[in-house]
């Protein structure tokens, strides 16, 4: 996953969750899901 996609994705989660820790948790969850594929 390239940094631009990652950053855009993170911004999306940040806007949706309205909190930094929650956005980081969401990203970590997705990372785990992707690495399992």
TAKAQUI-V150321 format. One record per pair of residues at least 24 apart in sequence whose ideal C-beta (glycine too) atoms are under 10 Angstrom apart, sorted by the first residue. I is the first residue (numbers start at 1). J is the second residue. Records with the same first field share a line. If there is no record, write none. Layout:
I: J, J
//
This chain:
1: 30, 31, 34
6: 30, 31
//
